[in-house]
Amino acid sequence: MTAVMGVVFIAGCLVHYHAAGKVKLGAMPSEARMQDQTARDGAEQMRNWVENFKPNDARTLNNSGKLLLSWEQLSSDYPAAAVVIDDYQEKSRAQFAENWVKQTDKPLPERMAKHVTPDAVEIKRLANGFFRVEIRSEKGLKHNFLEISTQIGR
């Protein structure tokens, strides 16, 4: 009887360890909440990236609620995600520039005039249970974020 309990206990630990190495996101934000197609496409791709984090990164996000990656780390550890994020950042910058020109008669701010690769990317679990990706740049679009999930059911 004791041996069987030990196997169950060990199996339980292995299952827990595997689960701790994954990030469980809530549902994709609804179309009503996220109407912009560029944002929806980016969120879908970023969700796939976050759900398939390397185990250590998943544990960090699960335990602390955030994971900060420099652009160099992101490009090295997740090159496909870096391309998606850089593309999303450029599309966001271009949309901002287009709207700025339409809505003001002021010159476009210099930091928005050309594409700049982000400096860092942080994934956060917010207090309401939502997850979002925050993109930061000192020289370009300063702070951009994209909600990638709604609250996980409890």
N, C-alpha and C positions, 0 to 999 in steps of 0.2 A: 504494500500500500504506500509506503514512504517513497519508494522508487518511482512509482507512477506519479505521485504528487510532485516530485522533483522534476520529472520530465515536463509536466504541465507547467510548472513554475518557469523552467528554462524556456519552454516554447513561448510562454506569455511574455517573457523578457525580450525574446527575439522579435516578436510581433510589435511590442512597444517600441523597441529600438528602430525598427523599420518605419513605423508610423512617425516617430520623432524626426526622421530624416526626410520627411516630405512636408510641403506647405499645403494646407487645406484652405482654399479660397472659397468665399461665398459665390453666389451667382453673378454672372456678368451684369453690369448695370443695364437697366431696361433702355429701349430705344427712346422712350419718353424722357428719361433722365439724361441720356447721352445721344443727342440727335446728330451730331457732327460725324460724318462717315470716316474722316481721317482719325478722329479720336476712337471710334469704335474699332476700326482696323488695328490701330496701335494697341488698344487695350487687349484685344484678342491675342495678339502676338506676345505681348508682355505677360499675359496670364500664363500662356504656355511656358514661357521662360521661367517664371517664378515657381510654377508647379513642378518644374523639372530641375530645380536648383541642385547643386552638389550637396551631399548630406550635411557637411559642416555649415554651409551657408543657410540651409533650411533650418537646422537646429538653432543657429544664431537668431534668425528671424522669428522662429516659433517661441524661443525663450525670452528674447528682449523686446520683440515687437518692431524691430527695425534692423536693417542691414544697409550699411553705407559702403559703397564701392567707388574708389577713384576711377577716373576714366581709364587709366592704365590697367588697373585690376580688371575692370569690366571687359576691356578689349582683349586682355590676355585669357581670362577665365571663361568668358562668354562672348566670343567674337560675333556670332549671329545676332545676339541681343544688342550688342553695341551698334550694329548696322541699323537695326529696327529703331533703336532710341535716337540715333543720330538723324535718321530719316524723319522720324516724328518731330524732332526738334526743328529741323529745317522747314517742314511743312507748317508748323506752328508759327515760326518766324515769318514765313512768306505770307501767311494769312493775316498776321498782325500788320505787316507792312502794307498789304493791300487795303485793309480796313483803315489804317492810319491815313493813307493818301486820300481815300474816299471821304473820310469824316473830318479832316482838318486841312488847313492850308499851310501848316507848318512843315518844315523839312523833317524827314524821317530821322529819328535819333540815330547817332552814329553806330551804337552797339547793335542796332537792328538792321543796318544797311547790308550786312553780309553774313554769310553762314559762319558760325564758330562752333567747333566741337565742344561739347559739354566738359566740365571739370569733374563732376561727380554725379552719381545716381544713388538715391536712397529709396529703399522699399520700406514702407511703414504700415503697421496695423494701427488704425486710428481708434480712438476711444469707443466709437460707435460700432466697431468690428469691421469696418470697411478697410480694404487695402488700397494703397495708392503708390505710384511710382513718382518720385520727385526728381527732377532733372535740374542741375545747377550749373551756372556758368558765370565767371567773373567778367568776361569780355563780351558775351553774346546775350541771348535771351536769359535774363538773370535767374528766374525761378519759374519753372514750368512743372505742372503736375498732371497726372492722369489717374483717375480712379479706375481700378481694375477689378474690383469686386464689391458686392454688397455684403451685408452682415451674414456671418455664418449662423445657421440655425442652431439654437442651443437646446 
